[in-house]
Amino acid sequence: MSAAEETGVEDAPWSEVTPEAARRLLVAAVEAFAERGYHATTTRDIAGRAGMSPAALYIHYKTKEELLHRISRIGHDRALRLLEAAADGEGTAADRLADAVRSFVRWHAERHTTARVVQYELEALGEEHRAEIVGLRRKTDAVVRGIIGEGVRAGEFDVPDVPGTTLAVLSLCIDVARWFNAQGSRTPDEVGTLYADLVLRMVGAQK
């Protein structure tokens, strides 16, 4: 599934990008960055994929790095909202952790092209933009750490190292973007369910 096709999925992450030309350029950038990497991609590559001239790109984005920042910001915001919704939901800590993992993994599978750029091109951002995205990643960590901590205090989980386990859970989920294949044998929902079960085992959830 290409970044353009991903926009057809419910709750498409690029709906807030306007006008249409800016959205086309952003989708083209996602595809180019995912295929070639940020540093090997030129603004001419991006404009060409969008069917536009290089000059047209600068009407909407001052630099290639600004494009990457917009992609990264939208992606991190969306993923964080999914986790926050699960954390604020009803049920036990185990219920909410499973919901969080399912939704987080499903997003990384459904949006695997986008997610690869969002999660693995962080170091290409400028210092100010990188600091902003790192702040969002810390919030993501805090949400999952909070659920796990609640489970430990409630006696639901057996986790001697909450920060370390949180890192392991997030790393497991994020890596889905690297290997997921839309033509593979598992759907995003199936991978999400599998990973939710794995994570509950990881934290020693009581049956």
Secondary structure, 3 states (H helix, E strand, C coil): CCHHHHCCCCCCCCCCCCCHHHHHHHHHHHHHHHHHCCCCCCHHHHHHHCCCCHHHHHHHCCCHHHHHHHHHHHHHHHHHHHHHHHHCCCCCHHHHHHHHHHHHHHHHHHCHHHHHHHHHCHHHCCHHHHHHHHHHHHHHHHHHHHHHHHHHHCCCCCCCCHHHHHHHHHHHHHCHHHHCCCCCCCCHHHHHHHHHHHHHHHCCCCC
